[in-house]
Amino acid sequence: MDSVLLKVQELSYSYHTLNGETPALDRVSFCLYRKEFLAIVGPSGCGKSTILSLIAGLLTPGSGGITFYGENGHQPGIGYMLQHDLLFEWRNVWQNVTLGLEIAHKDTVKNLERVHRMLSDYGLLEFQHKKPSQLSGGMRQRAALIRTMALEPDILLLDEPFSALDYQTRLTVSADIAAMIRKAEKSVILITHDLAEAISLADRVLILSARPARVKAEFPIHLTAADHSPLAARRAPEYGQLFNQIWEELSNENN
């Protein structure tokens, strides 16, 4: 395993409203390694997305901390891909995928050429002048990931990015996106409710308890699959046993 890129230590967080305090996380600890694909699963409402918001700096921890180990002491860049693609209808595909570069004043020839190659590699180049409404759901998600990767983040946070897609499209798009991420050698934290998705995409799966969430169990994923595609992973001989073990942990938590 490569070296640690991110360490979450004893992380706790509560939401505060006029009606009082709602604990969301209770001393959550885990590491993310370089080039690792980590999936986090748990009961609905247990605080999975809260963890991503804390890592992204959108929320401040109540206690505990998050430590980054970037190159030469620098904090690694973070890309955050949400459940909805959030493509702007008044901008075409090219203008959407280069928006981050434009805002960061990094729309150099080199960076724009790299985005152009990604559009070509993943079947969107001929649609670069189309509006988001003219794309399929799968194409929109590919565009959203290219936009996220345009700034070359070291860590990708994926918050159920395939949840709005039908099953067949979900399999295809998750395979494409996993291939894009592995080719770029990114470190990933994926939030999902889909156990099959978690097992077939990730190198490791963390299971959270019900709210306030804590890390209940951890499963390294070692599959003798023909390739890295999600479909091949689901055909691996170890897949069924892993699915049952993780499902049992989650079922015990939900009961």
ABEGO torsion letter per residue (X at the ends): XBBBABBBBGBBBBBBBAAEBBBABBGBBBBBBBGBBBBBBEBBGAGAAAAAAAAAGABBBABEBBBBBBBGGBBBBBBBBBABAGBBAABBAAAAAAAAAAAAGABBAAAAAAAAAAAAAAGAAAAAABBAAABBAAAAAAAAAAAAAAAGBABBBBBGAAAABBAAAAAAAAAAAAAAAAAAGBBBBBBBABAAAAAAABABBBBBBBOBBBBABBBBBBBBBABABAAAAAABAAAAAAAAAAAAAAAAAAX
